[in-house]
Amino acid sequence: MTVSPFDFGLLIEAEDLLPHIGHENLRIVDLCRSSVYDQLHIPHAIHVKPKQLVRQEEQASGLLPDIEGLQALLDYLNISAQHHVVVYDDEGGAWAGRLIWTLHCLGFYQVSLLNGGIHAWLGAGFTTSSKVPSLAPVAAVFEMDQSNLQQYRIEYPELLAKVTDHTTQIWDCRTVEEYTGLRLAARRGGHIPNARHFEWSTALNRENHLKLHPLERTQQRLEQLGFNLKQPVVVYCQSHHRSGLAYILGRLLGWPIQAYDGAWSEWGNRLDSPIITGEFPS
């Protein structure tokens, strides 16, 4: 595996990124709303829209793109095996996390989340740009490797079997109203049996530019809810958007974690999937 030319971990701070702006092997990816990107973004950042990260079917709205869609994404990112990708958004890391999960699924690991995203960058007083960068095509676009895809992704039949056999932990990171079924976002409301609830945004510090709370705090809360961070977990939301950040949290905590990209849009729209309603988390 190619070693990144940057000493970046999975989570980096704005001040870690600043000295490397403009490096030829650094690709900065912005997943903010288009209106935000058009007005301001980190210099040299390219813009990715959420629709480039998802494939929609009748019952599921957030599936991993097909092979053609994934190749189109890699071509658009214009990254080689020598690149390091830094991703950010304007919501605390959910869409950015979704892109990182996608790249992990394809065997690309030289990727980092910018803690706090554009809010932290602006909060630090660093310069921005409204210019759309013009990128020279790389000599060889990174070749996807899906051999480890199932390490990070789980699909409905396998998850159903694990739910039936009680052989995995499940993390529902939606709102309490969605979890209990009070709010419907599919044909049926509720949650997957055995799923514990920890809303994704609970990990964000709204008083500190949407940066993550200390990982120790999040880990303690997860363990208080009954999760065992040494045992595998499956995370889901409505369309594997919000669970993009939950996936990042799991990786930062060293937790064996898979994402269910079918999510509640698939589970709740099916009429044969087992569900639980009206049960509030402890």
SVG drawing of the C-alpha trace seen along z (x, -y; Angstrom):
<svg xmlns="http://www.w3.org/2000/svg" viewBox="-46 -35 52 52">
<polyline fill="none" stroke="black" stroke-width="0.4" points="0.0,0.0 1.3,-3.5 2.3,-5.6 0.7,-9.0 3.2,-11.9 1.4,-13.6 1.5,-12.7 -2.3,-12.9 -4.6,-10.7 -8.2,-9.9 -9.1,-13.1 -7.2,-16.3 -7.4,-19.9 -7.6,-23.0 -4.1,-24.1 -2.7,-20.7 -4.1,-21.2 -3.1,-24.8 0.7,-24.4 0.0,-21.9 -2.6,-23.9 -1.6,-23.7 0.5,-20.5 0.2,-18.5 -0.6,-15.3 -3.2,-16.8 -6.9,-16.6 -9.3,-18.7 -12.9,-17.7 -15.8,-20.0 -19.2,-18.5 -20.9,-21.7 -24.1,-22.9 -23.6,-24.3 -24.6,-27.8 -21.9,-27.7 -19.2,-26.3 -20.0,-28.9 -19.5,-31.7 -16.5,-30.4 -14.4,-27.2 -10.9,-26.1 -8.5,-27.1 -8.0,-24.4 -11.1,-22.4 -13.2,-20.6 -16.9,-20.3 -18.7,-16.9 -22.5,-16.8 -24.2,-14.1 -26.0,-12.7 -22.5,-11.5 -22.3,-9.3 -25.6,-7.4 -27.7,-5.1 -31.4,-5.1 -33.7,-2.1 -37.4,-1.8 -37.1,-0.9 -33.6,-2.4 -32.4,-5.9 -28.7,-5.8 -27.1,-2.7 -23.5,-2.5 -23.2,-3.5 -22.8,-0.7 -19.4,-0.1 -19.9,-2.7 -21.0,-5.3 -18.0,-4.5 -15.6,-4.8 -17.2,-8.1 -16.6,-9.3 -12.9,-8.3 -12.5,-10.0 -14.1,-13.1 -11.9,-13.2 -8.9,-12.8 -6.9,-11.0 -3.9,-8.6 -2.5,-6.1 0.0,-8.9 -2.7,-11.3 -4.1,-12.1 -7.7,-13.2 -9.0,-15.6 -12.8,-15.9 -15.0,-18.4 -18.6,-19.7 -20.8,-22.3 -22.7,-20.0 -20.2,-18.4 -19.0,-15.6 -21.9,-13.4 -21.6,-13.7 -17.8,-13.9 -17.9,-10.7 -20.0,-9.1 -17.3,-9.9 -14.6,-8.5 -16.6,-5.3 -17.0,-5.0 -13.3,-5.4 -12.5,-2.8 -14.9,-0.4 -12.8,-0.9 -9.5,-0.3 -8.4,-3.9 -7.3,-4.7 -5.2,-7.9 -8.1,-10.1 -8.9,-12.4 -11.9,-14.2 -11.3,-17.9 -12.6,-18.3 -15.4,-20.9 -15.3,-21.3 -15.7,-24.8 -16.9,-26.1 -13.7,-25.3 -11.7,-26.7 -13.5,-30.0 -13.3,-30.0 -9.6,-29.8 -9.6,-32.9 -7.9,-31.0 -8.3,-32.3 -11.0,-31.1 -11.6,-31.2 -14.6,-31.3 -12.5,-30.1 -13.2,-26.6 -9.8,-24.9 -8.7,-23.6 -7.0,-20.2 -4.6,-18.6 -5.6,-15.0 -3.5,-12.5 -1.4,-10.0 -3.3,-7.1 -6.5,-7.3 -6.6,-5.1 -7.8,-1.6 -10.6,-0.5 -10.3,2.7 -13.6,4.1 -12.1,7.2 -12.6,5.8 -16.0,4.2 -17.9,6.4 -15.5,5.3 -17.2,1.9 -20.6,2.6 -23.5,4.9 -26.5,5.6 -30.1,6.6 -29.9,10.4 -26.8,10.6 -28.0,8.1 -31.4,9.8 -29.6,13.1 -27.5,11.4 -30.5,9.7 -32.4,13.0 -29.4,14.8 -28.5,11.9 -25.0,12.0 -24.2,8.3 -24.6,5.0 -26.6,2.4 -26.3,-1.4 -29.2,-3.5 -28.0,-7.1 -31.2,-8.8 -33.4,-11.0 -35.4,-9.6 -38.6,-10.3 -37.5,-8.2 -36.2,-5.4 -39.4,-5.1 -41.6,-5.4 -43.2,-8.7 -41.8,-10.2 -42.3,-8.3 -39.7,-8.5 -40.7,-5.2 -43.8,-3.0 -43.2,-1.8 -41.6,-3.5 -39.5,-2.2 -36.1,-0.6 -34.3,2.6 -34.6,5.2 -31.8,5.0 -30.7,1.6 -29.4,-0.8 -29.9,-4.6 -27.2,-7.2 -28.0,-10.2 -25.1,-11.1 -25.2,-14.8 -24.7,-14.1 -21.0,-13.7 -20.7,-17.3 -19.8,-20.3 -22.1,-23.1 -20.2,-25.6 -16.9,-24.8 -17.5,-25.1 -19.2,-21.6 -15.9,-19.8 -16.2,-16.4 -16.5,-16.2 -13.5,-14.5 -13.6,-10.8 -13.4,-9.7 -16.7,-11.4 -18.4,-9.8 -16.9,-6.4 -18.1,-6.6 -21.7,-7.5 -21.7,-4.6 -20.6,-2.2 -23.2,-3.5 -25.8,-2.6 -24.5,1.0 -22.3,1.1 -19.1,3.2 -16.5,1.4 -14.4,4.5 -17.2,6.3 -18.4,5.6 -21.2,3.1 -23.5,2.2 -24.5,-1.5 -27.5,-2.9 -29.7,-6.0 -32.2,-6.8 -30.0,-6.7 -26.4,-6.3 -25.9,-10.0 -25.9,-10.8 -24.3,-7.4 -21.4,-8.6 -20.1,-10.5 -21.0,-7.5 -18.8,-5.3 -15.9,-7.8 -16.5,-7.8 -16.3,-4.0 -13.1,-4.0 -11.6,-6.6 -12.5,-4.5 -11.0,-1.4 -14.4,0.2 -15.0,2.9 -17.8,1.2 -19.9,1.8 -22.5,-0.5 -25.9,0.6 -26.3,-1.7 -29.8,-0.3 -30.6,-1.9 -34.1,-2.6 -35.2,-3.6 -34.9,0.1 -35.7,1.7 -38.7,-0.5 -40.1,-0.3 -40.0,3.5 -43.2,5.1 -41.4,8.3 -38.6,6.8 -38.9,7.2 -39.3,3.8 -39.7,2.5 -41.7,-0.6 -42.4,-2.8 -39.4,-1.7 -37.4,-4.6 -33.6,-4.3 -32.3,-4.2"/>
</svg>
